[in-house]
Amino acid sequence: MAKPARRKCKICKEWFHPAFSNQWWCSPEHGTKLALERRNKEREKAEKTAEKKRRREEQKQKDKIKIRKLA
């Protein structure tokens, strides 16, 4: 079996040999830091999409009211 290729840690940018194919951090501390950053990024993205959806629904309600006033 071939030795896994070297990778750069996503946190400290140091070269390391990963133990697993999905490992992108050089130490457990950096693994937790990377996981927290990813979780925060996903949460912010979800909040942004929820806000967009809320605004879209609000705009639809305003349009319905405008149509009623014009009629």
Biopython code that builds the backbone (N, CA, C, O; Angstrom):
import numpy as np
from Bio.PDB.StructureBuilder import StructureBuilder

atoms = [
    (1, "MET", "N", (0.830, -1.176, 0.000)),
    (1, "MET", "CA", (0.000, 0.000, 0.000)),
    (1, "MET", "C", (0.878, 1.245, 0.000)),
    (1, "MET", "O", (1.868, 1.321, 0.728)),
    (2, "ALA", "N", (0.508, 2.205, -0.815)),
    (2, "ALA", "CA", (1.297, 3.423, -0.943)),
    (2, "ALA", "C", (1.110, 4.329, 0.268)),
    (2, "ALA", "O", (0.057, 4.342, 0.906)),
    (3, "LYS", "N", (2.141, 5.070, 0.556)),
    (3, "LYS", "CA", (2.085, 6.025, 1.653)),
    (3, "LYS", "C", (1.183, 7.192, 1.242)),
    (3, "LYS", "O", (1.285, 7.663, 0.109)),
    (4, "PRO", "N", (0.303, 7.673, 2.128)),
    (4, "PRO", "CA", (-0.576, 8.788, 1.736)),
    (4, "PRO", "C", (0.221, 10.052, 1.438)),
    (4, "PRO", "O", (1.257, 10.309, 2.050)),
    (5, "ALA", "N", (-0.272, 10.822, 0.503)),
    (5, "ALA", "CA", (0.408, 12.047, 0.104)),
    (5, "ALA", "C", (0.369, 13.067, 1.236)),
    (5, "ALA", "O", (-0.499, 13.025, 2.107)),
    (6, "ARG", "N", (1.324, 13.973, 1.199)),
    (6, "ARG", "CA", (1.343, 15.024, 2.205)),
    (6, "ARG", "C", (0.247, 16.038, 1.899)),
    (6, "ARG", "O", (-0.142, 16.233, 0.748)),
    (7, "ARG", "N", (-0.232, 16.668, 2.943)),
    (7, "ARG", "CA", (-1.238, 17.728, 2.817)),
    (7, "ARG", "C", (-0.844, 18.881, 3.717)),
    (7, "ARG", "O", (-0.036, 18.742, 4.635)),
    (8, "LYS", "N", (-1.444, 20.030, 3.422)),
    (8, "LYS", "CA", (-1.259, 21.185, 4.290)),
    (8, "LYS", "C", (-2.452, 21.289, 5.222)),
    (8, "LYS", "O", (-3.599, 21.121, 4.807)),
    (9, "CYS", "N", (-2.169, 21.568, 6.477)),
    (9, "CYS", "CA", (-3.219, 21.756, 7.473)),
    (9, "CYS", "C", (-4.025, 23.000, 7.103)),
    (9, "CYS", "O", (-3.451, 24.025, 6.734)),
    (10, "LYS", "N", (-5.362, 22.912, 7.200)),
    (10, "LYS", "CA", (-6.232, 24.040, 6.857)),
    (10, "LYS", "C", (-6.101, 25.182, 7.863)),
    (10, "LYS", "O", (-6.473, 26.313, 7.552)),
    (11, "ILE", "N", (-5.588, 24.916, 9.045)),
    (11, "ILE", "CA", (-5.474, 25.933, 10.088)),
    (11, "ILE", "C", (-4.088, 26.578, 10.094)),
    (11, "ILE", "O", (-3.970, 27.797, 9.977)),
    (12, "CYS", "N", (-3.041, 25.762, 10.231)),
    (12, "CYS", "CA", (-1.695, 26.322, 10.391)),
    (12, "CYS", "C", (-0.845, 26.268, 9.122)),
    (12, "CYS", "O", (0.263, 26.802, 9.108)),
    (13, "LYS", "N", (-1.336, 25.640, 8.068)),
    (13, "LYS", "CA", (-0.651, 25.547, 6.771)),
    (13, "LYS", "C", (0.652, 24.755, 6.824)),
    (13, "LYS", "O", (1.508, 24.915, 5.954)),
    (14, "GLU", "N", (0.812, 23.898, 7.842)),
    (14, "GLU", "CA", (1.989, 23.037, 7.938)),
    (14, "GLU", "C", (1.751, 21.746, 7.169)),
    (14, "GLU", "O", (0.619, 21.270, 7.087)),
    (15, "TRP", "N", (2.817, 21.174, 6.602)),
    (15, "TRP", "CA", (2.709, 19.902, 5.896)),
    (15, "TRP", "C", (2.592, 18.768, 6.904)),
    (15, "TRP", "O", (3.229, 18.801, 7.957)),
    (16, "PHE", "N", (1.774, 17.759, 6.583)),
    (16, "PHE", "CA", (1.625, 16.584, 7.437)),
    (16, "PHE", "C", (1.176, 15.410, 6.577)),
    (16, "PHE", "O", (0.720, 15.596, 5.449)),
    (17, "HIS", "N", (1.308, 14.195, 7.119)),
    (17, "HIS", "CA", (0.833, 12.983, 6.459)),
    (17, "HIS", "C", (-0.477, 12.578, 7.127)),
    (17, "HIS", "O", (-0.474, 12.222, 8.305)),
    (18, "PRO", "N", (-1.602, 12.622, 6.402)),
    (18, "PRO", "CA", (-2.898, 12.298, 7.017)),
    (18, "PRO", "C", (-3.017, 10.808, 7.337)),
    (18, "PRO", "O", (-2.510, 9.958, 6.606)),
    (19, "ALA", "N", (-3.695, 10.515, 8.440)),
    (19, "ALA", "CA", (-3.947, 9.126, 8.821)),
    (19, "ALA", "C", (-5.131, 8.565, 8.044)),
    (19, "ALA", "O", (-5.209, 7.359, 7.809)),
    (20, "PHE", "N", (-6.053, 9.442, 7.645)),
    (20, "PHE", "CA", (-7.247, 9.044, 6.904)),
    (20, "PHE", "C", (-7.393, 9.927, 5.667)),
    (20, "PHE", "O", (-6.827, 11.018, 5.605)),
    (21, "SER", "N", (-8.148, 9.450, 4.692)),
    (21, "SER", "CA", (-8.276, 10.185, 3.432)),
    (21, "SER", "C", (-9.068, 11.483, 3.570)),
    (21, "SER", "O", (-8.923, 12.383, 2.743)),
    (22, "ASN", "N", (-9.906, 11.591, 4.609)),
    (22, "ASN", "CA", (-10.711, 12.799, 4.771)),
    (22, "ASN", "C", (-10.160, 13.733, 5.848)),
    (22, "ASN", "O", (-10.885, 14.607, 6.324)),
    (23, "GLN", "N", (-8.928, 13.574, 6.233)),
    (23, "GLN", "CA", (-8.320, 14.377, 7.294)),
    (23, "GLN", "C", (-7.601, 15.577, 6.686)),
    (23, "GLN", "O", (-6.724, 15.415, 5.837)),
    (24, "TRP", "N", (-7.977, 16.799, 7.127)),
    (24, "TRP", "CA", (-7.378, 18.022, 6.598)),
    (24, "TRP", "C", (-6.744, 18.860, 7.708)),
    (24, "TRP", "O", (-6.538, 20.059, 7.523)),
    (25, "TRP", "N", (-6.433, 18.259, 8.851)),
    (25, "TRP", "CA", (-5.829, 18.963, 9.965)),
    (25, "TRP", "C", (-4.688, 18.128, 10.501)),
    (25, "TRP", "O", (-4.692, 16.904, 10.372)),
    (26, "CYS", "N", (-3.704, 18.789, 11.106)),
    (26, "CYS", "CA", (-2.499, 18.091, 11.549)),
    (26, "CYS", "C", (-2.578, 17.618, 12.998)),
    (26, "CYS", "O", (-1.845, 16.707, 13.383)),
    (27, "SER", "N", (-3.451, 18.215, 13.809)),
    (27, "SER", "CA", (-3.563, 17.825, 15.215)),
    (27, "SER", "C", (-5.029, 17.860, 15.645)),
    (27, "SER", "O", (-5.848, 18.503, 14.988)),
    (28, "PRO", "N", (-5.367, 17.179, 16.735)),
    (28, "PRO", "CA", (-6.766, 17.194, 17.198)),
    (28, "PRO", "C", (-7.276, 18.599, 17.522)),
    (28, "PRO", "O", (-8.447, 18.901, 17.297)),
    (29, "GLU", "N", (-6.397, 19.459, 18.050)),
    (29, "GLU", "CA", (-6.808, 20.828, 18.362)),
    (29, "GLU", "C", (-7.218, 21.569, 17.093)),
    (29, "GLU", "O", (-8.213, 22.294, 17.081)),
    (30, "HIS", "N", (-6.447, 21.381, 16.033)),
    (30, "HIS", "CA", (-6.776, 22.028, 14.762)),
    (30, "HIS", "C", (-8.028, 21.408, 14.151)),
    (30, "HIS", "O", (-8.785, 22.087, 13.459)),
    (31, "GLY", "N", (-8.246, 20.116, 14.406)),
    (31, "GLY", "CA", (-9.459, 19.459, 13.925)),
    (31, "GLY", "C", (-10.706, 20.060, 14.549)),
    (31, "GLY", "O", (-11.703, 20.289, 13.864)),
    (32, "THR", "N", (-10.649, 20.318, 15.860)),
    (32, "THR", "CA", (-11.809, 20.922, 16.525)),
    (32, "THR", "C", (-12.017, 22.353, 16.060)),
    (32, "THR", "O", (-13.151, 22.792, 15.873)),
    (33, "LYS", "N", (-10.925, 23.078, 15.873)),
    (33, "LYS", "CA", (-11.035, 24.469, 15.407)),
    (33, "LYS", "C", (-11.653, 24.513, 14.009)),
    (33, "LYS", "O", (-12.511, 25.351, 13.730)),
    (34, "LEU", "N", (-11.216, 23.613, 13.140)),
    (34, "LEU", "CA", (-11.751, 23.551, 11.779)),
    (34, "LEU", "C", (-13.230, 23.173, 11.797)),
    (34, "LEU", "O", (-14.021, 23.735, 11.040)),
    (35, "ALA", "N", (-13.610, 22.228, 12.653)),
    (35, "ALA", "CA", (-15.012, 21.812, 12.750)),
    (35, "ALA", "C", (-15.888, 22.965, 13.225)),
    (35, "ALA", "O", (-16.988, 23.157, 12.705)),
    (36, "LEU", "N", (-15.419, 23.732, 14.199)),
    (36, "LEU", "CA", (-16.185, 24.879, 14.691)),
    (36, "LEU", "C", (-16.338, 25.944, 13.608)),
    (36, "LEU", "O", (-17.407, 26.537, 13.465)),
    (37, "GLU", "N", (-15.272, 26.186, 12.849)),
    (37, "GLU", "CA", (-15.348, 27.167, 11.762)),
    (37, "GLU", "C", (-16.354, 26.727, 10.704)),
    (37, "GLU", "O", (-17.144, 27.534, 10.214)),
    (38, "ARG", "N", (-16.320, 25.447, 10.358)),
    (38, "ARG", "CA", (-17.265, 24.935, 9.357)),
    (38, "ARG", "C", (-18.700, 25.018, 9.863)),
    (38, "ARG", "O", (-19.606, 25.375, 9.110)),
    (39, "ARG", "N", (-18.909, 24.690, 11.132)),
    (39, "ARG", "CA", (-20.256, 24.753, 11.704)),
    (39, "ARG", "C", (-20.780, 26.190, 11.697)),
    (39, "ARG", "O", (-21.941, 26.428, 11.367)),
    (40, "ASN", "N", (-19.919, 27.147, 12.063)),
    (40, "ASN", "CA", (-20.329, 28.553, 12.047)),
    (40, "ASN", "C", (-20.667, 29.013, 10.636)),
    (40, "ASN", "O", (-21.633, 29.746, 10.426)),
    (41, "LYS", "N", (-19.868, 28.579, 9.677)),
    (41, "LYS", "CA", (-20.113, 28.954, 8.287)),
    (41, "LYS", "C", (-21.449, 28.392, 7.795)),
    (41, "LYS", "O", (-22.206, 29.091, 7.121)),
    (42, "GLU", "N", (-21.739, 27.136, 8.130)),
    (42, "GLU", "CA", (-23.011, 26.519, 7.735)),
    (42, "GLU", "C", (-24.190, 27.216, 8.408)),
    (42, "GLU", "O", (-25.232, 27.418, 7.784)),
    (43, "ARG", "N", (-24.027, 27.584, 9.682)),
    (43, "ARG", "CA", (-25.094, 28.268, 10.415)),
    (43, "ARG", "C", (-25.385, 29.632, 9.791)),
    (43, "ARG", "O", (-26.546, 30.000, 9.611)),
    (44, "GLU", "N", (-24.330, 30.382, 9.461)),
    (44, "GLU", "CA", (-24.512, 31.689, 8.834)),
    (44, "GLU", "C", (-25.197, 31.556, 7.478)),
    (44, "GLU", "O", (-26.046, 32.375, 7.125)),
    (45, "LYS", "N", (-24.831, 30.532, 6.726)),
    (45, "LYS", "CA", (-25.455, 30.312, 5.426)),
    (45, "LYS", "C", (-26.939, 29.995, 5.591)),
    (45, "LYS", "O", (-27.769, 30.500, 4.835)),
    (46, "ALA", "N", (-27.277, 29.159, 6.577)),
    (46, "ALA", "CA", (-28.675, 28.817, 6.832)),
    (46, "ALA", "C", (-29.464, 30.048, 7.266)),
    (46, "ALA", "O", (-30.603, 30.237, 6.839)),
    (47, "GLU", "N", (-28.867, 30.881, 8.107)),
    (47, "GLU", "CA", (-29.536, 32.113, 8.536)),
    (47, "GLU", "C", (-29.779, 33.039, 7.349)),
    (47, "GLU", "O", (-30.836, 33.662, 7.248)),
    (48, "LYS", "N", (-28.813, 33.125, 6.467)),
    (48, "LYS", "CA", (-28.939, 33.990, 5.293)),
    (48, "LYS", "C", (-30.070, 33.508, 4.384)),
    (48, "LYS", "O", (-30.856, 34.320, 3.896)),
    (49, "THR", "N", (-30.161, 32.203, 4.153)),
    (49, "THR", "CA", (-31.229, 31.681, 3.298)),
    (49, "THR", "C", (-32.590, 31.859, 3.965)),
    (49, "THR", "O", (-33.577, 32.141, 3.285)),
    (50, "ALA", "N", (-32.654, 31.699, 5.285)),
    (50, "ALA", "CA", (-33.921, 31.904, 5.997)),
    (50, "ALA", "C", (-34.358, 33.363, 5.898)),
    (50, "ALA", "O", (-35.543, 33.647, 5.721)),
    (51, "GLU", "N", (-33.417, 34.277, 6.011)),
    (51, "GLU", "CA", (-33.728, 35.702, 5.894)),
    (51, "GLU", "C", (-34.220, 36.041, 4.487)),
    (51, "GLU", "O", (-35.163, 36.815, 4.324)),
    (52, "LYS", "N", (-33.578, 35.458, 3.471)),
    (52, "LYS", "CA", (-34.023, 35.680, 2.090)),
    (52, "LYS", "C", (-35.446, 35.178, 1.892)),
    (52, "LYS", "O", (-36.264, 35.843, 1.255)),
    (53, "LYS", "N", (-35.737, 34.002, 2.441)),
    (53, "LYS", "CA", (-37.070, 33.427, 2.312)),
    (53, "LYS", "C", (-38.101, 34.303, 3.020)),
    (53, "LYS", "O", (-39.191, 34.531, 2.496)),
    (54, "ARG", "N", (-37.757, 34.792, 4.211)),
    (54, "ARG", "CA", (-38.665, 35.652, 4.960)),
    (54, "ARG", "C", (-38.958, 36.937, 4.185)),
    (54, "ARG", "O", (-40.108, 37.370, 4.108)),
    (55, "ARG", "N", (-37.928, 37.541, 3.616)),
    (55, "ARG", "CA", (-38.112, 38.765, 2.828)),
    (55, "ARG", "C", (-38.983, 38.513, 1.605)),
    (55, "ARG", "O", (-39.841, 39.327, 1.263)),
    (56, "ARG", "N", (-38.756, 37.379, 0.951)),
    (56, "ARG", "CA", (-39.546, 37.036, -0.234)),
    (56, "ARG", "C", (-41.024, 36.894, 0.126)),
    (56, "ARG", "O", (-41.891, 37.406, -0.583)),
    (57, "GLU", "N", (-41.309, 36.197, 1.229)),
    (57, "GLU", "CA", (-42.689, 36.022, 1.681)),
    (57, "GLU", "C", (-43.312, 37.362, 2.066)),
    (57, "GLU", "O", (-44.476, 37.627, 1.765)),
    (58, "GLU", "N", (-42.529, 38.194, 2.729)),
    (58, "GLU", "CA", (-43.016, 39.514, 3.125)),
    (58, "GLU", "C", (-43.364, 40.357, 1.898)),
    (58, "GLU", "O", (-44.373, 41.062, 1.889)),
    (59, "GLN", "N", (-42.532, 40.281, 0.873)),
    (59, "GLN", "CA", (-42.783, 41.025, -0.360)),
    (59, "GLN", "C", (-44.046, 40.519, -1.052)),
    (59, "GLN", "O", (-44.812, 41.317, -1.592)),
    (60, "LYS", "N", (-44.274, 39.211, -1.042)),
    (60, "LYS", "CA", (-45.492, 38.655, -1.631)),
    (60, "LYS", "C", (-46.726, 39.185, -0.910)),
    (60, "LYS", "O", (-47.725, 39.519, -1.546)),
    (61, "GLN", "N", (-46.656, 39.262, 0.415)),
    (61, "GLN", "CA", (-47.782, 39.779, 1.190)),
    (61, "GLN", "C", (-48.046, 41.248, 0.851)),
    (61, "GLN", "O", (-49.202, 41.656, 0.732)),
    (62, "LYS", "N", (-46.987, 42.040, 0.695)),
    (62, "LYS", "CA", (-47.147, 43.449, 0.329)),
    (62, "LYS", "C", (-47.781, 43.576, -1.047)),
    (62, "LYS", "O", (-48.640, 44.431, -1.261)),
    (63, "ASP", "N", (-47.363, 42.729, -1.979)),
    (63, "ASP", "CA", (-47.925, 42.769, -3.327)),
    (63, "ASP", "C", (-49.412, 42.434, -3.311)),
    (63, "ASP", "O", (-50.189, 43.050, -4.041)),
    (64, "LYS", "N", (-49.819, 41.470, -2.493)),
    (64, "LYS", "CA", (-51.235, 41.111, -2.387)),
    (64, "LYS", "C", (-52.049, 42.296, -1.870)),
    (64, "LYS", "O", (-53.143, 42.566, -2.366)),
    (65, "ILE", "N", (-51.518, 42.998, -0.880)),
    (65, "ILE", "CA", (-52.217, 44.153, -0.316)),
    (65, "ILE", "C", (-52.337, 45.262, -1.360)),
    (65, "ILE", "O", (-53.383, 45.903, -1.457)),
    (66, "LYS", "N", (-51.283, 45.497, -2.142)),
    (66, "LYS", "CA", (-51.312, 46.532, -3.179)),
    (66, "LYS", "C", (-52.383, 46.222, -4.221)),
    (66, "LYS", "O", (-53.102, 47.118, -4.665)),
    (67, "ILE", "N", (-52.487, 44.959, -4.607)),
    (67, "ILE", "CA", (-53.477, 44.559, -5.614)),
    (67, "ILE", "C", (-54.885, 44.809, -5.086)),
    (67, "ILE", "O", (-55.749, 45.283, -5.823)),
    (68, "ARG", "N", (-55.117, 44.496, -3.823)),
    (68, "ARG", "CA", (-56.438, 44.719, -3.230)),
    (68, "ARG", "C", (-56.786, 46.206, -3.196)),
    (68, "ARG", "O", (-57.930, 46.582, -3.453)),
    (69, "LYS", "N", (-55.803, 47.052, -2.880)),
    (69, "LYS", "CA", (-56.054, 48.493, -2.808)),
    (69, "LYS", "C", (-56.361, 49.073, -4.179)),
    (69, "LYS", "O", (-57.175, 49.989, -4.295)),
    (70, "LEU", "N", (-55.720, 48.550, -5.220)),
    (70, "LEU", "CA", (-55.938, 49.053, -6.576)),
    (70, "LEU", "C", (-57.300, 48.640, -7.120)),
    (70, "LEU", "O", (-57.885, 49.363, -7.926)),
    (71, "ALA", "N", (-57.805, 47.504, -6.698)),
    (71, "ALA", "CA", (-59.076, 46.996, -7.234)),
    (71, "ALA", "C", (-60.277, 47.747, -6.716)),
    (71, "ALA", "O", (-61.409, 47.430, -7.081)),
]
sb = StructureBuilder()
sb.init_structure("model")
sb.init_model(0)
sb.init_chain("A")
sb.init_seg("    ")
for serial, (resi, resn, name, xyz) in enumerate(atoms, 1):
    if name == "N":
        sb.init_residue(resn, " ", resi, " ")
    sb.init_atom(name, np.array(xyz, "f"), 0.0, 1.0, " ", f" {name:<3s}", serial, name[0])
structure = sb.get_structure()
